[in-house]
Every structure is written in structure tokens, then in C-alpha cells.
Amino acid sequence: MAPLGALVLLTACATTTPESTKQDMLIEPHHASLQAQAGPESISAEPISAEPIPADQLLNLLTAEFATQYGDNLTALQSYQRQGAALNTPELLLSAQLAAERSQDIVAMEQNLQRWLTLFPGDINAQRASMRSAAAQGDGGRLFKEAQALFIANNDLSFLFAATNYLPHNAQLNHQFIIALSQARRSPKNHSALHKLALKFLDCQLQARTATKLVTRQMLIHCAQQITAATQARSSATHELLWRSSIQLTVQLLTQLRRHFEAIALLKQTTREQADAALKFDLARLLLNLDRPSARKTLDDVIKLDPNHHQAGLLLAVLHIDNSDIRSAQPLLGNIPEQSRWFSDAQYQLGRIADFYNQHKRALLHFRRVQPGIHFQRSMRRTGELLTQLYGLQEFDRWMRLQLRQYPEQSESFYLLDIALTGLERAPAVQLERLSAAVAKLPNSVKLNRHLAQQLEKSGDFVSAAKQWQRLLEIDPNHALAMSSLGNLKVSHLAQPEEGQALLYRASQIEPENPLVLNRLGWALFQLGDLEGALGRLLRAHSLNNNAVVASQLGEVYWQLEKPEKAINLWREALRRFPEARYVRDTIHRLDIDLNGVYE
């Protein structure tokens, strides 16, 4: 089990919160939009109507959802809005909102939201959607006010935590949010003690995200410890969450200060006094690099405390795999349900296990269930390989069409996967046709344009290849590979030596240590008669990447410089290292050279 023992699960350390505590209770845009599919969050706080949706209207709704999934967002949104207007149900307004979010249409999001809030002002999903809309518009002040209002109305701190999840990647949103938070903390309003404590914690937490100075982190540790002490009684769920979160913040700051043993001691003491699954999980993660047996035991304790802590189950399974204990890992992975955020990671690991045991159909089943995320690209590649191996190119093509419709944002990756897996299986003309179609769909893709140019060059259509390389340079003017390829074509095939040489020099200035660029420049200089210039570039290319092509060309330069011993020694070594390569043999045949019986 050595290959599986090396598996690394990066996502196992992605969060410090328990699975049962939802940090972000907002509905993600890629989820299904029907009430039955969206789960409990799609149900309004107060039932609006007990009337069932008529069959014809339900059919229209499903048609709209299909259109959304397969790219026609505008049609879907308009259909949702029509149905929502006819039925006056929050479920269909939710569907319209999700369609607008998928298409990133901020205007439609806000218009639909205002109608939704007017018709159903008490709908919790409308209020959550309003937070999402505020974040999408970069309005940090509104985001804070709406999160604060939801926190006060529902006595649920997770709304404030959910709002902060939008901040890390948007400086303007973060700045405005912090200003609004500071104003709320200074406000003369009669906030409750719990409310003041929650705002204080939020302020400390946000400062901790950017704190770098030692004194600042120490001050924030003191702040977190004050909140821990103030919530020690834990008389409500909000007190409980604040208590746990303040300990986690203290641990985070201690580890940032490299005081790991203090962090571990704090968690050990806390979990001895209070059996808390989330804090035990944090302890297990800190123990991973110090004491793996203790980490496994602690993760076992986490699962006993909270059988639904799927992240703990996943991490424990990976540790079992790392210890070559597949028998213990499989049930843990199999117990992670589809609705869990860790389901994809579990399916990836199950696929790897099945692959290891050559259970290819089972592996295919697991890999196909992996959703976009850290393991998606590897899973899709293996899915494509298995489909081709088990069922042939026709089934692979059917699967590829489905993936392109289902994950349009991953189109480039799937086109590149098609090239990688089927390039040798298809006739060159077919491969060229598929590449051209892919570039037509994604005209600004650097990688696809590069592959098309290379395929055109390989087919001998040097004029079209040159145009394609030029197109790539319009997309990325400093693309050294495109520049050197175009320069090489102009020198070798298009009778434009001066233009080609200028391009090759520019490419070598952009990437002076790129062996391919040096090789092309050196060979172009050789063709133009500059043997000394060619020798310097090819020697450098040979030192960076000793392959058969460079060896054959460098040997020819030596031969023309009347240094036959160096040329012959270089070719002999190349033939020894690359016996299957044709480049050296072709060069020796062309020059009609006898290697004294070494090459017969």
C-alpha cells in the first residue's frame, strides 16, 4: 500500500469549525433550486401556501432549471420570474435569485431581491440573499448591517460569521465592513451584553486575519481570552459558539506565534473539562505532525462525540490509508453522505483505493461523483482514462459533451483533457478539427491556441501555424514559446529570416534560461551562417536540457566548425542515451558520417 500511503488531503485542514456548526448558512449558487432539492434552507420561516404547484407550471420550472444548468441563464431567469409572479411563492423567487447569481447578473439579482422582500419580508432566505447581493455589489456597510439585523432577530451568531466569509478576497468590501463594525461598537444604542460581546469578538477576529506584529497578536490573544472568560457559563447557544470560537481564535494566534505546545496544552485542558467535538478536532490537527497515533485516537474521540463530523471521519480515513490500513478507512469514507461538503473528497479517496485494487468500474463510479474542488482535475482525468479504457472513445466523447454542458466554467480544462487523452487515438485531421472547435469556443485561451498552433505546425501547414502563433501573441505579447515558434517558422519555412531572427532574440530576452528558446535561436543562427553565435546558444541549451535534438544540432555545429572529435563524441553519447531517437541518426545519415563501427 505504499502508493496510497503517500496520499495528502489538503482540504482536511481547511477549517476550524465543526461540521454541525454552519459558518455560512447561505445557499450556494450551484445548488439545485427546487424546494425538495435545496433542502431545509429553501423553506420559508412561515408557510406561505399549502397549495401544490400545478403540473404544467412545475414542468416549466424544471425546463427553466435545465436551461440554467446548460448555459441559457437569461431564459431560465425570465421563466422563473414569470412563474414566481403567477404563483407568488418564495420557492420560485429563490430559484430566480439562484439563476441570476449563476449568471452573475447583479442588476437581476437586486431587482428580483426587492420583489422577493416586498412579497415575503419575513422570508429568511430573502434576507440571506440580500447579504449575498450586498457582497456582490461590494457594499460592506450594507453587508454588516444586514448580518447584524439577522443576528439580533434570530439570536444566531452564524449570520455574522457568514458575512465575514465574503471579506478576505475583496479589500473594499472588507474596509467598509470594518468601518460599519467600528461604528456599531461605538454606537450609543442599548445593545445587550451578548451583542456587545459578539461585536467585540468579530472585531478581534477580523484584526487577527491581517495581524503580523508580535505585540498585536499578543493583544488579540488577551482579547480572545477575555471573551472566553465572559462566556464560560455558556447559558445559550450563542454563548456556546462565542466560547468555542474565542478558544479557537486563541489557538490560531498561538500557532501563528509558533507557540504550538501552548496551543496544544490549551486544547487538551479545555477538552478535558468540556467534551467538545470541534475543539478536539482542532487538537487532532495540531497533533498530526507531532504524534500521529495520538491524532488518530483524538479523531476517534471526535467521531464518538459527533458521528456527523464528516471532516474528522475523512481525515481519520486518510491517516488510516497513510498507515496502509485500508480496511479501517473504507467504512469511514463510505459513511460520508452526499450532502456533506466532504463527500467529493471521500469519493476521490475511494476511487484511489478502488484503482489500487484494479477495481476499475468501481473506481470510475467514485471518480465521477467528485465535484469541482481540489481533487476535481485529477478525478476527471482518471475518469476519462477509465472510460476510454473500459468503453472506448465513443463513450468518452459522450461523457465529454455532458461535462462541457454541466461545468462550462471548466471548459478549458476539459478541452485540454481531451487533447491529452485522445491525441494519439484520433487521426491528425480529426484532432485538428476538434482543436479548432475548442479554440472557436474559447478564443482567448492561451493553452488551446498553443496546442492548435503546434498541431498545425506538425501537420505541415506552416502558414496557418504562423497565423495561430501570431494570434497567441496578440493574447499574450510576452509569450516566449509563441515568439520563438513563430521566429523559427519564419527562418526555417517562410523565408523571412530577419523577422524570424528578431523574434527569436526577443524570446531569449524574455526567457534567457529556457532551453527550447535557446535551442531554436541557436539553430536559426546556424542556418543563417553565424556558427559561433549558434555554438554559444546550443551549448547553453545542452547544459540545461540534454536531449537528442540539441545533441544532434550541437554536433552538426561542431562538424561545420571542423571539430569532428567533439561532434562524434557528442553523437556517440547521444546514441547511447537515446537509442530510439531518430534525430542523431538522421543527422549522421544526412552528413554521411562513419562513426568507426560504433554506428552501423
C-alpha positions in Angstrom: 0.0 0.0 0.0 3.0 2.3 -0.4 1.4 4.4 -3.2 -1.7 5.1 -1.2 0.3 5.8 1.9 1.6 9.0 0.3 -1.8 10.5 -0.2 -2.2 14.1 1.0 -5.6 15.6 1.9 -5.2 19.4 1.9 -8.8 20.0 2.5 -8.7 18.2 5.8 -7.2 21.3 7.3 -9.4 23.8 5.7 -11.5 24.9 8.6 -11.5 25.0 12.4 -15.3 24.8 12.9 -17.4 21.7 13.5 -19.4 20.3 10.6 -22.6 20.7 12.7 -22.0 24.4 13.0 -22.8 26.2 9.7 -20.4 29.1 9.3 -22.1 30.1 6.1 -25.8 29.4 6.1 -26.4 30.9 2.7 -27.5 28.7 -0.2 -24.7 28.3 -2.7 -25.5 29.3 -6.3 -24.6 25.9 -7.8 -27.2 24.0 -5.7 -30.5 22.9 -7.2 -33.3 25.4 -6.9 -36.4 23.4 -6.2 -37.6 23.2 -2.6 -37.1 19.5 -2.5 -33.6 19.8 -3.8 -32.4 22.9 -2.0 -33.1 21.3 1.4 -34.4 22.9 4.6 -33.0 26.4 3.7 -35.4 26.8 0.9 -38.4 26.6 3.3 -39.7 29.9 4.5 -39.9 30.5 8.2 -43.7 30.7 7.9 -45.6 28.6 5.4 -47.0 30.8 2.6 -49.3 28.5 0.9 -50.3 24.8 1.1 -51.4 24.8 -2.5 -49.4 22.4 -4.6 -47.7 23.7 -7.8 -49.7 22.6 -10.9 -48.1 20.1 -13.1 -47.7 22.3 -16.1 -46.1 25.1 -14.1 -43.8 22.6 -12.4 -42.8 21.4 -15.9 -42.0 24.9 -16.9 -39.9 25.4 -13.8 -37.9 22.2 -14.5 -37.4 23.3 -18.0 -36.0 26.6 -16.8 -33.7 24.8 -14.4 -32.4 22.7 -17.2 -31.8 25.8 -19.3 -29.8 27.3 -16.3 -27.6 24.2 -15.9 -26.9 24.1 -19.6 -26.0 27.7 -20.1 -29.2 29.6 -21.1 -29.3 31.7 -17.9 -31.4 34.6 -19.3 -34.2 32.2 -20.5 -34.2 30.5 -17.1 -34.3 33.7 -15.1 -37.2 35.1 -17.2 -39.1 31.8 -16.9 -38.5 31.7 -13.1 -39.7 35.3 -12.7 -42.9 34.6 -14.8 -43.7 31.5 -12.7 -42.9 33.4 -9.5 -45.3 36.2 -10.5 -48.0 33.7 -11.3 -47.7 31.6 -8.2 -46.4 34.1 -5.6 -44.2 31.5 -3.9 -40.9 32.2 -2.2 -39.5 28.9 -3.6 -39.7 30.2 -7.2 -38.3 33.6 -6.2 -35.4 31.7 -4.7 -35.0 29.9 -8.0 -34.9 33.2 -9.9 -32.3 34.5 -7.4 -30.1 31.5 -7.9 -30.4 31.8 -11.7 -29.3 35.4 -11.5 -26.4 34.5 -9.2 -25.2 31.8 -11.6 -25.2 34.2 -14.5 -23.5 36.9 -12.2 -26.2 39.4 -13.2 -26.1 41.9 -10.3 -28.9 44.0 -11.7 -31.2 41.0 -12.0 -30.2 39.8 -8.5 -31.2 43.2 -7.0 -34.4 43.5 -8.9 -35.6 40.0 -8.1 -34.5 40.5 -4.4 -36.5 43.7 -4.0 -39.6 42.0 -5.3 -39.0 39.0 -3.1 -38.6 41.1 0.0 -41.7 43.1 -0.9 -43.8 40.0 -1.2 -42.3 38.0 1.6 -40.5 40.3 4.0 -40.2 37.6 6.7 -38.6 35.0 4.4 -35.2 34.2 5.9 -33.8 33.1 2.5 -34.6 36.5 1.1 -32.7 38.1 3.8 -29.7 35.8 3.2 -29.9 36.5 -0.5 -29.8 40.2 0.4 -26.5 39.6 2.2 -25.2 37.9 -0.9 -26.3 40.7 -3.1 -24.6 43.3 -0.9 -21.4 41.3 -1.1 -21.7 41.0 -4.9 -22.1 44.8 -5.2 -19.1 45.4 -2.9 -21.3 47.2 -0.3 -19.6 46.3 3.0 -21.7 48.7 5.1 -24.9 47.1 3.9 -23.5 43.6 4.4 -22.6 44.3 8.0 -26.0 46.0 8.8 -28.0 43.1 7.3 -25.9 40.4 9.0 -26.2 42.3 12.3 -30.0 42.6 11.9 -30.3 38.9 11.2 -28.1 38.1 14.3 -30.3 40.2 16.5 -33.6 38.9 15.1 -32.6 35.3 15.3 -30.0 35.4 18.2 -27.7 33.4 15.8 -24.1 34.4 15.6 -23.6 32.4 12.4 -25.1 35.2 10.4 -22.2 37.5 11.4 -19.7 34.7 10.7 -21.3 34.1 7.3 -20.9 37.7 6.4 -17.1 37.7 7.2 -16.6 34.8 4.7 -17.1 37.3 1.8 -14.3 39.6 3.1 -10.9 38.0 2.5 -10.8 38.5 -1.3 -12.3 41.9 -1.5 -10.3 44.7 0.1 -13.0 47.4 -0.5 -15.8 45.2 1.0 -13.6 44.3 3.9 -12.7 48.0 4.6 -16.4 49.1 4.5 -17.4 46.2 6.7 -14.8 47.1 9.4 -15.9 50.7 9.4 -19.5 49.7 9.9 -18.5 47.3 12.6 -16.5 50.0 14.4 -19.4 52.4 14.2 -21.7 49.8 15.7 -19.3 49.2 18.6 -19.2 52.9 19.3 -23.0 53.3 18.9 -24.9 54.7 21.9 -27.7 52.2 21.2 -28.6 50.0 24.1 -27.2 46.7 22.8 -27.4 43.7 25.0 -24.2 42.5 26.8 -24.2 39.4 24.5 -24.5 41.6 21.4 -21.6 43.8 22.6 -19.5 40.7 23.3 -20.3 39.3 19.8 -19.2 42.5 18.1 -16.0 42.6 20.2 -15.2 39.1 19.1 -15.9 39.9 15.5 -13.5 42.9 15.7 -10.8 40.7 17.2 -11.3 38.0 14.7 -11.0 40.4 11.7 -7.9 42.0 13.1 -6.3 38.6 13.6 -6.7 37.9 9.8 -4.2 40.7 9.0 -2.2 41.0 12.2 1.5 40.5 11.6 3.2 42.3 14.5 4.0 40.3 17.7 2.5 42.9 20.0 -0.7 43.0 18.0 -1.2 39.2 18.2 -0.5 39.2 21.9 -3.1 41.9 22.4 -5.6 39.9 20.3 -4.9 36.7 22.4 -5.8 38.8 25.5 -9.0 39.9 23.8 -9.9 36.3 22.9 -9.2 35.1 26.5 -11.5 37.9 27.9 -14.3 36.6 25.7 -13.6 33.0 26.7 -13.9 34.0 30.4 -17.0 36.1 29.8 -18.8 33.2 28.1 -17.6 30.5 30.4 -21.1 29.9 31.8 -22.5 29.2 28.2 -26.1 29.9 29.1 -27.2 29.9 25.4 -26.3 28.6 22.0 -24.7 31.9 21.1 -22.7 32.0 24.3 -21.6 28.4 23.4 -20.5 29.4 19.9 -18.7 32.5 21.2 -16.9 30.5 23.9 -15.7 27.9 21.3 -14.8 30.5 18.7 -12.7 32.5 21.2 -10.7 29.5 22.2 -10.2 28.7 18.5 -9.0 32.3 17.9 -6.6 32.0 20.8 -5.2 28.7 19.4 -4.9 30.3 15.9 -2.9 33.2 17.3 -0.7 31.0 19.4 0.2 28.9 16.4 0.9 32.0 14.4 3.4 33.0 17.1 4.8 29.4 16.9 3.7 28.6 20.4 2.4 25.3 19.3 2.8 23.4 22.6 0.9 26.2 24.4 -1.9 25.8 21.9 -2.0 22.0 22.3 -1.9 22.4 26.1 -4.9 24.8 26.0 -6.9 22.5 23.8 -6.1 19.4 26.0 -7.1 21.2 29.2 -10.3 22.6 27.6 -11.4 19.3 26.2 -10.7 17.5 29.5 -13.0 20.0 31.2 -15.6 20.0 28.4 -16.0 17.3 25.8 -16.3 19.4 22.6 -16.0 17.8 19.2 -14.9 20.9 17.4 -12.1 21.6 19.8 -11.0 18.0 19.9 -10.8 18.1 16.1 -8.5 21.2 16.3 -6.4 19.3 18.8 -6.1 16.4 16.4 -4.9 18.6 13.6 -2.2 20.2 15.8 -1.1 16.7 16.8 -0.8 15.5 13.2 2.9 16.5 12.7 3.9 15.6 16.3 2.2 12.4 17.3 0.1 10.6 14.6 -1.1 7.8 16.9 -2.5 10.4 19.3 -4.0 12.3 16.4 -5.8 9.1 15.3 -7.1 8.4 18.8 -8.3 12.0 19.2 -10.1 11.8 15.8 -11.8 8.6 17.1 -13.0 10.6 20.1 -14.3 13.3 17.8 -16.5 10.9 15.9 -17.8 9.3 19.1 -18.8 12.8 20.3 -20.3 13.8 16.9 -20.9 11.0 14.4 -21.8 13.6 11.8 -18.4 15.3 12.0 -17.6 14.1 8.5 -14.4 16.2 8.2 -13.0 14.2 11.2 -14.1 10.9 9.5 -12.4 11.9 6.3 -9.1 12.9 8.0 -9.1 9.8 10.1 -9.6 7.7 6.9 -6.7 9.4 5.2 -4.5 8.7 8.3 -5.5 5.0 8.1 -4.6 5.0 4.4 -1.3 6.6 5.2 -0.8 3.7 7.7 -1.8 1.2 5.0 -4.9 0.3 6.9 -7.4 0.4 4.0 -9.9 -1.9 5.9 -10.4 0.8 8.5 -10.5 3.7 6.0 -13.2 2.4 3.7 -16.2 2.4 6.1 -15.3 5.9 7.3 -15.2 7.2 3.7 -18.4 5.3 2.8 -20.3 6.9 5.7 -19.8 10.5 4.4 -23.2 11.3 2.8 -23.7 13.1 -0.4 -25.0 16.3 1.2 -21.7 16.7 3.2 -19.2 19.2 1.9 -16.6 16.4 2.3 -18.4 14.0 0.0 -16.2 14.8 -3.0 -13.0 14.3 -1.1 -14.3 10.9 0.2 -15.2 9.8 -3.3 -11.8 10.7 -4.5 -10.1 8.6 -1.9 -12.5 5.7 -2.5 -11.7 6.0 -6.2 -8.0 5.9 -5.5 -8.4 2.8 -3.3 -10.5 1.0 -6.0 -7.9 1.9 -8.6 -5.2 0.5 -6.4 -7.0 -2.8 -6.3 -7.7 -2.7 -10.1 -11.5 -2.4 -9.5 -11.8 -0.1 -12.4 -15.5 0.1 -12.7 -15.9 0.9 -9.0 -13.1 3.5 -9.3 -14.9 5.1 -12.2 -18.1 5.3 -10.2 -16.4 7.1 -7.4 -14.3 9.5 -9.6 -17.4 10.6 -11.5 -19.0 11.7 -8.2 -16.2 14.2 -7.5 -17.3 17.9 -7.8 -15.2 20.9 -8.6 -12.6 21.4 -6.0 -9.1 20.3 -5.0 -9.4 16.8 -6.5 -11.6 17.6 -9.5 -9.0 17.8 -12.2 -7.3 14.6 -11.2 -10.6 12.8 -10.8 -11.8 13.9 -14.3 -8.6 12.9 -15.9 -8.8 9.4 -14.4 -12.5 9.3 -15.3 -11.6 10.0 -18.9 -8.8 7.4 -18.9 -11.1 4.7 -17.4 -14.0 5.5 -19.8 -11.7 5.2 -22.8 -10.1 2.0 -21.4 -13.4 0.3 -20.5 -15.8 1.6 -23.1 -13.9 3.3 -25.9 -13.7 6.7 -27.5 -17.4 7.0 -28.2 -18.3 6.8 -24.5 -15.5 9.2 -23.7 -16.9 11.7 -26.2 -20.4 11.3 -24.8 -19.1 12.0 -21.3 -17.1 14.9 -22.5 -20.1 16.6 -24.1 -22.0 16.2 -20.8 -19.1 17.7 -18.7 -18.9 20.7 -21.0 -22.6 21.4 -20.5 -22.6 20.7 -16.8 -19.4 22.6 -15.9 -19.0 25.4 -18.5 -16.6 27.3 -16.3 -14.2 24.2 -16.5 -14.4 24.1 -20.4 -10.7 24.8 -20.9 -9.7 22.0 -18.6 -11.9 19.5 -20.3 -10.7 20.5 -23.8 -7.1 20.1 -22.6 -8.0 16.7 -21.1 -9.5 15.7 -24.5 -6.2 16.6 -26.2 -4.1 14.8 -23.6 -6.1 11.6 -23.6 -7.1 11.2 -27.2 -4.3 12.9 -29.1 -2.7 9.6 -30.2 -6.1 7.8 -30.6 -7.5 10.1 -33.3 -6.4 10.8 -36.8 -4.5 14.1 -37.1 -7.2 15.7 -39.2 -9.8 14.8 -36.6 -7.7 16.1 -33.7 -7.1 19.3 -35.7 -10.8 19.7 -36.2 -11.6 19.2 -32.5 -8.9 21.7 -31.5 -10.2 24.3 -33.9 -13.7 23.9 -32.5 -12.3 24.3 -28.9 -10.5 27.5 -29.9 -13.6 28.8 -31.5 -15.4 28.3 -28.2 -12.6 29.8 -26.1 -10.7 32.1 -28.5 -8.7 33.7 -25.7 -7.4 30.5 -24.2 -3.6 30.6 -24.4 -3.2 26.9 -23.8 -5.7 25.9 -26.5 -4.3 28.4 -29.1 -0.8 26.9 -28.3 -2.0 23.4 -28.9 -3.7 24.4 -32.2 -0.6 26.1 -33.4 1.6 23.1 -32.6 -0.9 20.7 -34.3 -0.9 22.9 -37.5 2.9 23.0 -37.4 3.0 19.2 -37.0 0.7 18.8 -40.0 3.0 20.8 -42.2 0.6 23.8 -42.6 3.3 26.4 -41.7 1.4 29.4 -42.9 -1.7 28.6 -40.7 0.6 27.7 -37.8 2.3 31.1 -38.1 -1.0 32.9 -38.1 -2.0 30.9 -35.0 1.2 31.7 -33.2 0.6 35.4 -34.1 -2.9 35.1 -32.6 -1.4 33.8 -29.4 1.0 36.7 -29.3 -2.0 39.1 -29.6 -3.4 37.5 -26.5 -0.1 37.4 -24.6 2.5 39.6 -26.2 5.3 38.2 -24.0 4.7 34.5 -24.6 8.2 33.4 -25.2 7.2 30.0 -26.6 4.9 31.5 -29.2 7.5 34.1 -30.1 10.3 31.6 -30.6 8.0 29.2 -32.5 6.9 32.0 -34.9 10.5 33.1 -35.3 11.6 29.5 -36.0 8.9 29.2 -38.7 9.9 32.4 -40.3 13.5 31.4 -40.5 13.1 27.7 -41.5 9.9 27.6 -43.6 8.6 31.0 -44.5 11.7 32.7 -46.0 11.5 35.6 -43.6 14.9 35.3 -41.8 15.3 38.8 -40.5 11.8 38.9 -38.9 12.4 35.4 -37.5 15.7 36.3 -36.0 14.3 39.4 -34.3 11.5 37.3 -32.8 14.0 34.7 -31.5 16.2 37.3 -29.9 13.2 38.9 -28.2 12.1 35.5 -26.9 15.6 34.8 -25.5 15.5 38.2 -23.7 12.1 37.3 -22.1 13.3 33.8 -21.0 17.1 33.7 -21.2 17.3 30.3 -19.5 14.6 28.5 -21.5 16.4 25.6 -23.3 13.8 25.4 -26.0 14.1 29.1 -26.9 17.9 28.9 -26.8 17.8 25.8 -29.0 15.7 27.5 -31.6 17.8 30.7 -31.6 21.0 28.7 -31.9 19.7 26.6 -34.8 18.4 29.7 -36.6 21.8 31.3 -36.2 23.4 28.2 -37.6 21.0 28.3 -40.6 21.9 31.9 -41.1 25.6 31.1 -41.1 26.5 32.5 -37.6 28.3 29.4 -36.3 29.9 31.0 -33.3 26.6 32.5 -32.2 24.9 29.2 -32.8 27.5 27.3 -30.7 27.1 29.5 -27.6 23.3 29.2 -27.6 23.3 25.4 -28.3 25.9 24.7 -25.6 23.8 26.6 -23.1 20.6 24.7 -24.2 22.5 21.4 -24.0 23.6 22.2 -20.4 20.0 23.0 -19.4 18.3 20.1 -21.2 20.5 17.4 -22.7 18.2 15.8 -25.3 18.6 14.1 -28.7 17.5 17.2 -30.7 20.0 19.6 -29.1 22.8 16.9 -29.2 22.3 16.3 -32.9 22.2 20.1 -33.7 25.2 20.9 -31.5 27.2 18.1 -33.1 26.4 19.5 -36.5 27.7 22.9 -35.5 30.9 21.3 -34.2 31.2 19.4 -37.5 30.9 22.6 -39.5 33.4 24.3 -37.3 35.8 21.5 -38.2 35.9 20.0 -34.7 34.9 16.4 -35.7 36.1 14.7 -32.5 33.8 16.8 -30.4 30.9 16.2 -32.8 31.5 12.4 -33.0 31.9 12.1 -29.2 28.6 14.1 -28.7 26.7 11.9 -31.2 28.1 8.7 -29.7 26.9 9.7 -26.2 23.5 10.8 -27.6 23.1 7.4 -29.3 23.9 5.7 -26.1 21.5 7.8 -24.0 18.7 8.0 -26.6 18.9 4.8 -28.8 15.3 5.2 -30.1 15.6 8.9 -31.1 15.8 9.5 -34.8 17.3 13.0 -34.7 21.0 11.9 -34.3 20.7 9.0 -36.8 19.1 11.3 -39.4 21.9 13.9 -38.9 24.6 11.2 -39.3 22.9 9.8 -42.4 22.5 13.2 -44.0 26.1 14.1 -43.4 27.3 10.6 -44.5 29.5 10.2 -41.4 31.2 6.9 -40.3 31.5 6.6 -36.5 34.2 3.9 -36.9 31.9 1.0 -36.4 30.0 2.4 -33.4 27.2 3.4 -35.6 26.4 0.8 -38.3 
